[in-house]
Amino acid sequence: MTQHVAIVSYVSTGAYDANTIDEDKLLSGLLTEMGISHEIQPWSDPKVDWSRFSHLLIKSTWDYFDYYPQFLEWIATVKKLGVPVLNELDTIQWNSSKKYLLEIESKGFPTIAGFILEKGSKPNLQEILAKVDSEVLVVKPLVSGGAKNTLKIPLKEWSSFEEKVSKLVQEEDFLVQPFVPEVAEVGEYSLIFFNGQFSHAVLKTPAKADFRVQHYFGGTIQEIFPKPEMLDSAQKLIEEFAPNSLYGRVDGVDIDGVFHLMELELIEPYLFLGLSEKAIPNYKNALRKRLLG
């Protein structure tokens, strides 16, 4: 089969890609430089014939959590076609629900995991506190991104939020996590890996008086060089849970010198390709190995 690659993206409404470098276009430019025929296609377009592609590169499916049942159907459809996908579809499906954090925690990795509120259940604060030891709770959908429907709730104000949380849980599963003050005080670290090898890292700092580090909430981002201990922790997570992945982003926070995982991003992470001189060359080399051998 003649090589023809799909860069799998989404139909942008500006909700999740404001104030960003278009990494779809950057990826397209790299493939052009390598002489690889390709197209950018949204995963949700029913008119796309995915069987005509030699590979699918999942890059920016940033609305998958808004249409999760349809996204799972799309994964099942592509699986049947047998087209090579990077990252692998089994990895993507596993990573699409934050339930994976509890699995990682159960294997002994320092993780900000939390407690699951199952859809249709009635939130019970005592059950939550048996698992989540914190004076402030963060409540978010189990399948989510971009800080959508994310609440920060001090325990002393739980009664004011309980009805709202109860209504949200009637619609979908939620995750309750401890609020990590280091995120607001220092920020969240992101370490990016290509083909299992460390490439570059950034520190995402939230806007003043906020706790959300996403750039579209006013957060700032700067390149950093992680300490050996942090890099070693992130490397072990990639080796254990993403050994065959083209890309992986390990998001975490330093608590008393120990790196704690916040998110392991294996579906559609923003790769901060414009912040590091090493990023684009490393990405290009990884793509070359996967697509050209």
Secondary structure, DSSP 4 states (H G I P E B T S, - for coil): ---EEEEEE----SSS-TT---HHHHHHHHHHHTT-EEEEEETT-TT--GGG-SEEEE---TTGGGGHHHHHHHHHHHHHHT--EES-HHHHHHHTSTTHHHHHHHTT--B---EEE-TT----HHHHHHH---SEEEEEESS--TTTT-EEEEGGGHHHHHHHHHHHHTTS-EEEEE--HHHHHT-EEEEEEETTEEEEEEEEEPPTT-----GGGT-EEEEE---HHHHHHHHHHHHHH-TT-SEEEEEEEEETTEEEEEEEE-SS----TTS-TTHHHHHHHHHHHHHH-
